[in-house]
């Protein structure tokens, strides 16, 4: 009986998000306190995949009100939200909203895309949207995005006790499943390279390529896409 030489590549599922058939999706970074050279590294993620530049920076914008009356709070949030959309259009800032699929946010679509929920503090009403800015050009990193949106936030007029908060800047990509083929090719190329180290008498079996496509932030401007898989090198 021939003995198998096993080599397994394990992909983690702790932080990344599974890709679905959709347009634009947010890629979270899962950043923790690390030194600069490995702040985006996850030692449980797949070692093989595709790294590419993201399509957008996306920054959460929360429009809130903490007025005492719930009806007043909703009216104040709606008024400031309208002002936010109008000002963004005049300044060339793209706003999007949604849970999994991010769609353009306009005065016509706001009622369909936004949900009025509770904020971080008691007796507050909040809606969440995103500023979406292209990676590259004037936006070479998250610092430029943060500065632009902070300046924008300060100039949106408030109504009553409404106010705006922002969250951490993330990345987004359009239709991530379009990269499945490129990810599979990267896996095939790398596994063949490993098999070649053992000589022409060895072949390779790859398992798990039918799994979901996952993605996570790899740097301030790049995303890493991968499929949970493993491969085994064995005599032919």
QUITA-V694207 format. One record per residue. N is the residue number from 1. RES is the residue in one small letter. PHI is phi in whole degrees, -180 to 180 (none if undefined). NEAR is the number of other ideal C-beta (glycine too) atoms within 12 Angstrom. D_CENTER is the distance of its C-alpha to the mean C-alpha in Angstrom with 1 decimal. Layout:
# QUITA-V694207
N;RES;PHI;NEAR;D_CENTER
N;RES;PHI;NEAR;D_CENTER
This chain:
# QUITA-V694207
1;x;none;5;47.9
2;x;-81;10;45.3
3;x;-88;10;42.9
4;x;-81;18;39.2
5;x;-102;22;37.2
6;x;-94;17;33.8
7;x;-139;26;30.6
8;x;-116;23;27.5
9;x;-110;30;23.9
10;x;-101;21;22.0
11;x;-105;36;18.2
12;x;-88;21;16.8
13;x;-126;20;14.9
14;x;-69;17;14.6
15;x;-108;25;11.1
16;x;-74;34;8.9
17;x;-117;31;8.1
18;x;-74;25;10.6
19;x;-80;34;10.2
20;x;-124;19;12.5
21;x;-75;15;14.6
22;x;-160;23;12.9
23;x;-85;24;12.2
24;x;-106;31;8.9
25;x;-128;41;5.8
26;x;-85;40;2.6
27;x;-111;42;1.3
28;x;-84;27;4.3
29;x;-90;34;7.2
30;x;51;28;10.1
31;x;-78;25;12.3
32;x;-129;14;16.0
33;x;-72;7;19.3
34;x;-135;14;19.9
35;x;-71;10;21.7
36;x;-59;11;20.0
37;x;-72;8;20.4
38;x;-136;14;18.4
39;x;-66;18;16.1
40;x;-102;30;13.1
41;x;-77;23;15.5
42;x;-128;30;15.6
43;x;-74;16;19.1
44;x;-107;19;18.4
45;x;-82;30;15.9
46;x;-62;37;17.5
47;x;-84;26;19.5
48;x;-121;35;19.3
49;x;-180;37;16.6
50;x;-123;32;15.2
51;x;-106;28;13.7
52;x;-146;27;13.0
53;x;-69;27;12.1
54;x;-68;41;9.0
55;x;-84;32;10.2
56;x;-143;35;9.2
57;x;-92;45;8.7
58;x;-130;43;8.0
59;x;-125;39;10.2
60;x;-64;31;11.4
61;x;-123;39;15.1
62;x;-112;34;17.4
63;x;-99;46;20.9
64;x;-126;36;23.4
65;x;-147;36;27.2
66;x;-120;26;29.4
67;x;-62;25;32.7
68;x;-67;15;34.9
69;x;-85;15;35.3
70;x;-64;18;32.4
71;x;-67;15;33.4
72;x;-63;21;33.6
73;x;-58;33;30.2
74;x;-64;28;28.7
75;x;-63;21;30.8
76;x;-68;33;29.7
77;x;-63;40;26.0
78;x;-62;27;26.6
79;x;-65;26;28.7
80;x;-71;36;26.2
81;x;-63;43;23.3
82;x;-61;29;25.6
83;x;-64;26;26.4
84;x;-63;43;22.7
85;x;-64;35;22.2
86;x;-64;21;25.5
87;x;-69;26;25.0
88;x;-62;36;21.6
89;x;-63;19;23.3
90;x;-72;14;26.1
91;x;-104;20;24.1
92;x;73;16;21.8
93;x;-98;34;18.6
94;x;-83;32;16.4
95;x;-111;42;15.4
96;x;-135;37;13.4
97;x;-154;36;13.2
98;x;141;27;12.7
99;x;-88;19;11.6
100;x;-110;18;9.9
101;x;-103;22;10.9
102;x;-93;33;10.7
103;x;-117;25;14.3
104;x;-57;25;16.4
105;x;-103;33;18.0
106;x;-134;23;21.7
107;x;-61;21;24.8
108;x;-77;13;25.5
109;x;-104;19;22.3
110;x;-61;31;21.6
111;x;-69;17;23.8
112;x;-81;14;22.0
113;x;-96;26;18.4
114;x;-108;33;18.9
115;x;-118;20;20.2
116;x;-86;26;22.5
117;x;-124;18;22.1
118;x;-94;21;23.4
119;x;-84;25;22.2
120;x;-73;15;22.3
121;x;-108;16;26.0
122;x;-61;11;28.8
123;x;55;18;30.0
124;x;-127;28;26.9
125;x;-120;37;25.1
126;x;-145;32;21.5
127;x;-127;38;19.1
128;x;-119;36;15.4
129;x;-139;41;14.0
130;x;-131;42;11.7
131;x;-89;42;13.0
132;x;-118;40;11.5
133;x;-128;37;13.1
134;x;-69;27;13.5
135;x;-75;32;13.0
136;x;107;17;16.6
137;x;66;15;19.8
138;x;-75;15;20.3
139;x;-107;31;16.7
140;x;-92;18;16.9
141;x;-161;22;15.0
142;x;-69;30;13.4
143;x;-62;17;17.0
144;x;-65;23;18.0
145;x;-64;39;15.2
146;x;-60;24;16.3
147;x;-65;21;19.9
148;x;-65;30;19.5
149;x;-74;39;17.9
150;x;-65;21;20.4
151;x;-64;17;23.2
152;x;-63;29;22.1
153;x;-57;31;21.9
154;x;-66;15;25.4
155;x;-101;19;26.9
156;x;-82;32;25.9
157;x;-68;20;29.1
158;x;-89;23;29.2
159;x;-122;25;31.4
160;x;61;23;33.3
161;x;-103;24;31.2
162;x;-80;33;27.8
163;x;-160;30;25.3
164;x;-117;36;21.7
165;x;-121;27;19.4
166;x;-127;30;16.0
167;x;-112;25;13.2
168;x;-73;23;11.3
169;x;-75;37;9.4
170;x;-118;38;5.8
171;x;-112;46;4.7
172;x;-144;41;4.5
173;x;-132;40;7.1
174;x;-87;29;10.2
175;x;44;21;11.8
176;x;-58;40;10.4
177;x;-68;24;13.7
178;x;-66;21;15.6
179;x;-97;30;15.1
180;x;-58;28;16.7
181;x;-60;16;20.0
182;x;-68;22;19.1
183;x;-67;36;17.7
184;x;-62;27;20.9
185;x;-63;20;22.9
186;x;-62;29;21.5
187;x;-65;35;22.5
188;x;-63;22;25.9
189;x;-63;20;26.7
190;x;-71;27;26.0
191;x;-66;32;27.9
192;x;-65;22;30.8
193;x;-63;17;30.9
194;x;-65;28;31.3
195;x;-61;26;33.9
196;x;-62;16;35.8
197;x;-67;15;36.5
198;x;-94;22;38.7
199;x;102;13;40.8
200;x;-71;11;41.5
201;x;-82;13;42.7
202;x;-114;25;39.3
203;x;-120;22;36.7
204;x;-141;31;33.2
205;x;-123;24;31.7
206;x;-108;31;27.9
207;x;-124;21;26.7
208;x;98;26;23.6
209;x;-70;27;22.3
210;x;-84;12;22.2
211;x;-70;22;19.4
212;x;-63;25;15.9
213;x;-88;39;13.4
214;x;-115;39;10.8
215;x;-150;46;7.9
216;x;-153;41;6.8
217;x;-74;39;7.1
218;x;-109;33;10.7
219;x;-159;26;11.9
220;x;-66;28;11.5
221;x;-129;33;11.1
222;x;-121;26;10.4
223;x;-121;42;8.3
224;x;-115;39;10.6
225;x;-111;44;11.2
226;x;-156;43;14.1
227;x;-121;40;16.5
228;x;-64;32;18.4
229;x;-158;33;21.9
230;x;-148;25;25.1
231;x;-136;36;28.0
232;x;-124;24;31.7
233;x;-98;29;34.2
234;x;-151;21;37.8
235;x;-60;18;41.1
236;x;-70;15;41.5
